[in-house]
Amino acid sequence: MNTTIPDKLKRPLYIYVYDELLLLISKGEFPVGSRLPSEPDLAKKLGVSRATLRQALALLQDDGLVRNIRGKGNFVIDSFYKQQASVQLEKLSNPMHKCHISTFDRIDTHYRLETQTEYTKQVLKRDLSGVAAIERLYRKGNDLVGYAFTFMSMETVERLSLDLDNKELLLDFLENQAYENANHGEMEIKYTHTVNLADQKEKLIGRNECFLLLESLYGNADYPLMYNKFYIPQQFSNIKLNIYK
């Protein structure tokens, strides 16, 4: 790598390393889904220090081109060539599939029944006889790459005749039918370092650095059909909005 940079450009060296790595990925030298060489080997190949390389890798991770798996290394994300597609977050549909740049091999669901709390009363905006608390765990291979948590009143469960024990139908409702039934929604976007999974043995990729999408779906009533919390690891996120004058 030629690291002789004209002074007048004043571009940080790690930006040139970023460009070089992006070119190598685009040309297929580091194929989609492959693991990059170790940091010492890659720094030597590019003729830069490990500190400079790490800055470039951090930028690639921020841009959703590379993800780091602790203890395993850096990997070229498999949806690299898809990420330029337009994402219309303002349109009513499942945000996990619009804002997560990877695909999922499977989605596991678990639920439990809870009594009403002040929190569930607040987010579901009504008095409740009980609440269904439902987890969705989005997996890619052996990795947990996304997580969603849903609150739904038992009144809504009964009105829609949902069988919580039928995982296939429940998942279809949460992922698809709920958005077809809804008339509108509200969403708040936050950033969090805290992801509380029911099973403490489960670990979300990305050391809990996630975008948190808080979503309320409404039907014809003044209270939400359901309240969702979507956790999308930072290195897998691609959140865009169409803005009009």
HELIX and SHEET records of a PDB file:
HELIX    1   1 ASP A    7  LEU A    9  5                                   3    
HELIX    2   2 LEU A   13  SER A   26  1                                  14    
HELIX    3   3 GLU A   39  LEU A   46  1                                   8    
HELIX    4   4 ARG A   50  ASP A   62  1                                  13    
HELIX    5   5 PHE A   80  LYS A   82  5                                   3    
HELIX    6   6 PRO A   95  CYS A   99  1                                   5    
HELIX    7   7 GLU A  118  LEU A  124  1                                   7    
HELIX    8   8 MET A  154  ARG A  159  1                                   6    
HELIX    9   9 LYS A  167  ASP A  172  1                                   6    
HELIX   10  10 PHE A  173  GLN A  177  3                                   5    
HELIX   11  11 ALA A  178  ASN A  181  1                                   4    
HELIX   12  12 GLN A  234  PHE A  236  5                                   3    
SHEET    1   A 2 VAL A  66  ILE A  69  0                                        
SHEET    2   A 2 GLY A  73  VAL A  76 -1                                        
SHEET    1   B 6 ARG A 106  GLU A 114  0                                        
SHEET    2   B 6 VAL A 131  LYS A 140 -1                                        
SHEET    3   B 6 ASP A 143  SER A 153 -1                                        
SHEET    4   B 6 PRO A 224  PRO A 233 -1                                        
SHEET    5   B 6 CYS A 210  TYR A 218 -1                                        
SHEET    6   B 6 HIS A 184  THR A 192 -1                                        
END                                                                             
